[in-house]
């Protein structure tokens, strides 16, 4: 799927000899000229891990573990690595592969439907890490067409090996020889994995709707929601539309997908009646027009939309507060 843009943050296979600021490595008194290149890989690794796992929190854990393994090596071991960036990517990829392998078991114990963690636009990013600390701009995930919710949901249907082969090769541009080292299969097998993943994408992805018409449809949905106009809501929804709400057992949510335009419209109005003080805002969700619901200034729901032919085909609404960290400001003391 070569139409996906390759991220502009730089390939993780670049060498460590770039001219950058010199840092001192923890535990060593002498400056390490290559450490700056190691630090500069953080954004690339966050971008990769989020796409592989669909969770910013898990992606941050993966990157932290990757750096921990780097610093656990001696200076001599580090200097023996020809391309530290490629080494970091390989380690992060293998950690993600292990996590994806165990994800199915974890999802079985998850309460209700599981949706990838939604991301705000960079200008709307509030918190980047637990504890309310402001995110380093370098850690933010690059938003492109490989990050929209519809795309991430399709990735969830892939095997771990398919997902890693596809993301590394088609999105990040890594050759299959390097992908093979991470997945533990031959380059030819990885080529087949990526091909299978592309078929899944083509089979599930409708023609893309330009952002402007999509934004207009989402805005109309917001206005119909606020006006409690069920006929207008139904008219904006595809007759076979599906809505999935992720509460994770921590917030009220339907345990199964809601199917059909009328059923979704009634569900939306039920929410409106139960929370009359809800404020609905238009926001960018994973690079696409979406809606954010706030109660007393706190974000309680983030909704992503899939719009086809001016009708809403899918709605993914995240209510699990653990997935809304970047959307909710920490309390002022």
C-alpha positions in Angstrom: 0.0 0.0 0.0 2.6 2.5 -1.2 0.1 5.4 -1.1 0.7 5.7 2.6 3.1 8.5 3.3 6.4 7.6 4.7 7.0 9.5 8.0 9.3 12.4 7.7 11.0 12.0 11.0 13.9 10.0 9.3 14.5 6.3 8.9 15.6 4.5 12.1 18.3 2.8 10.0 20.3 6.0 9.8 23.7 6.0 11.3 24.7 7.6 14.6 27.3 9.9 13.1 25.0 12.9 12.5 26.3 16.2 13.8 24.2 17.0 16.8 24.6 18.2 20.4 26.9 16.1 22.6 25.4 14.5 25.7 26.9 12.6 28.6 25.8 9.0 29.0 24.5 8.1 32.5 27.2 6.4 34.5 30.1 7.8 32.4 32.1 11.0 32.9 33.1 11.4 29.3 30.7 12.9 26.7 29.3 10.4 24.2 29.1 11.9 20.7 26.7 9.1 19.6 24.2 9.5 22.4 22.5 12.4 20.7 21.5 10.2 17.8 20.1 7.6 20.3 18.0 10.3 22.0 16.8 11.6 18.6 15.3 8.2 17.8 12.7 8.6 20.5 10.0 10.2 18.3 10.5 7.5 15.6 10.1 4.8 18.1 7.0 6.3 19.6 5.5 6.6 16.2 6.3 3.0 15.4 5.1 1.5 18.7 1.8 3.4 18.7 1.0 2.2 15.2 1.9 -1.4 16.2 0.0 -1.4 19.5 -2.8 1.2 19.2 -2.0 2.5 22.6 0.1 5.5 23.5 0.6 4.3 27.1 2.0 0.9 25.8 4.1 2.7 23.2 5.7 4.8 25.9 6.4 1.7 27.9 8.0 0.0 24.9 10.3 2.9 24.2 11.3 3.1 27.9 12.2 -0.6 27.9 14.1 -0.2 24.6 16.3 2.6 26.1 16.7 0.6 29.3 18.2 -2.3 27.3 20.5 0.1 25.5 21.8 1.7 28.7 22.2 -1.8 30.2 25.0 -2.5 27.8 28.6 -1.4 28.3 30.1 1.4 26.4 32.1 -1.1 24.4 29.0 -3.1 23.5 27.2 0.1 22.4 30.2 1.3 20.2 30.2 -2.1 18.5 26.8 -1.5 17.1 27.1 0.0 13.7 23.7 1.6 13.5 22.2 2.3 17.0 19.0 3.6 15.4 18.5 0.2 13.6 19.3 -1.6 16.8 16.7 0.4 18.8 14.1 -0.2 16.1 14.8 -3.9 16.1 14.5 -4.2 19.9 11.3 -2.0 20.0 9.8 -4.1 17.2 10.5 -7.4 19.0 9.0 -6.0 22.3 5.9 -5.0 20.3 5.7 -8.4 18.7 5.7 -10.0 22.2 3.0 -7.6 23.4 0.9 -8.2 20.4 1.2 -12.0 20.9 -0.2 -11.6 24.4 -2.8 -8.9 23.5 -5.5 -11.4 22.5 -5.5 -12.9 26.0 -5.5 -9.4 27.6 -8.4 -8.3 25.4 -10.5 -11.4 26.4 -10.5 -10.0 30.0 -11.2 -6.4 28.8 -14.7 -5.3 29.7 -16.7 -4.6 26.5 -15.3 -3.5 23.2 -11.6 -2.4 22.8 -10.8 0.6 20.6 -7.3 2.0 19.9 -6.3 4.9 22.1 -7.4 8.2 20.3 -4.9 11.0 19.7 -5.5 14.7 19.5 -4.1 17.1 17.0 -0.7 18.5 18.1 -2.2 21.9 18.9 -4.7 20.3 21.2 -2.3 17.9 23.0 -2.5 18.5 26.7 -0.9 15.7 28.7 1.6 13.3 27.3 2.4 11.0 30.3 0.8 9.8 33.5 1.0 12.4 36.3 -0.1 15.3 34.2 3.4 16.3 32.8 3.4 18.2 29.5 4.4 16.1 26.5 7.7 16.8 24.9 6.8 17.9 21.3 9.4 15.4 20.0 7.4 12.6 21.6 4.2 13.4 19.7 2.9 10.9 17.2 2.9 12.1 13.6 -0.6 12.2 12.3 -1.0 10.9 8.8 -3.3 8.5 6.9 -1.7 5.5 8.7 -3.0 6.8 12.0 -6.8 7.3 11.4 -9.1 5.2 13.6 -10.5 3.2 10.7 -7.0 2.2 9.7 -6.0 1.2 13.2 -9.1 -0.9 13.7 -8.2 -2.9 10.6 -4.7 -3.4 12.0 -6.4 -5.0 15.0 -7.7 -7.8 12.8 -4.2 -8.8 11.6 -1.9 -11.3 13.1 1.1 -9.8 15.0 3.5 -10.7 12.3 1.3 -9.3 9.5 0.9 -6.0 11.4 4.6 -5.6 12.0 5.6 -6.5 8.5 3.1 -4.2 7.0 3.8 -1.2 9.3 7.5 -1.5 9.1 7.7 -1.9 5.3 4.7 -0.1 3.9 4.4 2.8 6.4 8.0 3.3 7.6 9.8 2.0 4.4 12.0 -0.7 6.0 13.3 -3.3 3.6 12.1 -6.8 4.1 15.5 -8.0 5.1 15.4 -5.8 8.2 11.8 -6.7 8.9 12.8 -10.4 8.8 15.2 -9.8 11.6 12.5 -8.5 13.9 9.7 -10.9 13.0 12.1 -13.9 12.9 11.0 -15.1 9.5 12.6 -15.0 6.0 12.4 -11.9 3.9 10.2 -13.8 1.4 7.8 -14.7 4.3 7.7 -11.1 5.4 6.8 -10.0 1.9 3.9 -12.4 2.0 2.8 -11.1 5.4 2.7 -7.5 4.1 0.9 -8.6 1.0 -1.8 -10.3 3.1 -2.1 -7.2 5.3 -2.6 -5.0 2.2 -5.4 -7.3 1.0 -7.1 -6.8 4.4 -6.7 -3.0 4.1 -8.2 -3.0 0.6 -11.1 -5.2 1.5 -12.1 -3.1 4.5 -11.3 0.5 3.5 -13.9 2.3 1.5 -12.8 5.2 -0.8 -11.4 8.0 1.3 -13.7 10.9 2.0 -12.0 14.3 1.7 -11.6 16.1 5.1 -13.8 19.0 4.2 -17.0 17.0 3.4 -16.2 14.7 6.3 -15.9 17.7 8.7 -19.2 19.1 7.5 -21.0 15.8 8.1 -19.5 15.5 11.6 -20.5 19.1 12.4 -24.1 18.4 11.2 -24.1 15.3 13.5 -23.0 17.5 16.5 -25.7 20.0 15.8 -28.4 17.3 15.5 -27.1 15.7 18.7 -27.3 19.1 20.6 -30.8 19.7 19.1 -31.9 16.2 20.0 -33.2 15.8 16.5 -33.5 12.1 15.9 -34.6 12.4 12.3 -31.6 14.5 11.5 -29.3 12.0 13.2 -30.8 9.1 11.3 -30.4 11.0 8.0 -26.7 11.5 8.7 -26.0 7.9 9.4 -25.6 5.1 6.9 -28.6 2.6 7.4 -26.0 -0.1 8.2 -23.8 2.1 10.4 -22.1 0.7 13.4 -21.1 2.4 16.6 -18.6 0.9 19.1 -18.2 2.4 22.6 -15.1 1.6 24.7 -15.6 2.1 28.5 -13.1 -0.5 29.6 -15.3 -1.2 32.7 -14.4 2.3 34.0 -17.1 4.3 32.3 -20.6 3.4 31.1 -20.7 1.9 27.6 -22.5 -0.7 25.6 -20.7 -4.0 25.8 -21.5 -4.8 22.1 -21.5 -2.8 18.9 -24.7 -0.8 18.2 -25.9 -1.5 14.7 -28.3 0.5 12.5 -28.9 4.2 12.0 -32.0 4.3 14.2 -30.5 2.4 17.1 -27.4 4.6 17.1 -29.5 7.8 16.9 -31.6 6.6 19.9 -28.4 5.7 21.8 -27.0 9.2 21.2 -30.2 10.9 22.4 -30.2 8.7 25.5 -26.7 10.0 26.3 -28.0 13.6 25.8 -30.9 13.0 28.2 -28.7 11.5 30.9 -26.1 14.3 30.7 -27.8 17.5 29.8 -24.8 19.6 30.8 -22.6 17.8 28.2 -20.5 20.1 26.0 -19.8 18.8 22.5 -16.7 20.2 20.7 -15.4 19.6 17.2 -11.8 18.3 17.4 -9.3 16.4 15.3 -9.2 12.8 16.3 -6.3 10.8 14.9 -5.9 13.2 12.0 -9.7 13.2 11.1 -12.7 15.3 12.0 -14.2 14.1 15.3 -16.1 15.1 18.4 -15.1 15.5 22.1 -17.7 15.5 24.9 -16.8 17.3 28.1 -18.5 17.4 31.5 -17.5 20.1 33.9 -14.4 20.8 31.8 -13.3 17.2 31.8 -13.1 15.1 28.6 -15.4 12.1 29.1 -15.8 10.9 25.5 -13.7 11.1 22.3 -15.5 10.0 19.1 -13.9 9.2 15.7 -15.9 8.9 12.6 -15.7 7.1 9.3 -17.6 9.1 6.6 -18.5 7.6 3.2 -20.6 9.4 0.6 -21.6 12.1 3.2 -23.0 9.4 5.5 -21.4 8.2 8.8 -20.5 4.5 8.4 -18.7 3.9 11.6 -18.4 5.7 15.0 -15.7 4.7 17.5 -16.3 6.4 20.9 -13.7 6.0 23.7 -14.9 6.6 27.2 -12.3 4.7 29.1 -10.6 7.5 31.1 -7.2 5.7 31.0 -7.2 6.2 27.2 -8.1 9.9 27.5 -4.9 11.2 29.2 -3.8 13.4 26.3 -7.3 15.0 26.2 -7.8 16.0 29.8 -6.0 18.7 31.6 -4.7 17.9 35.1 -6.5 19.6 38.0 -5.2 22.9 39.1 -4.0 23.2 42.7 
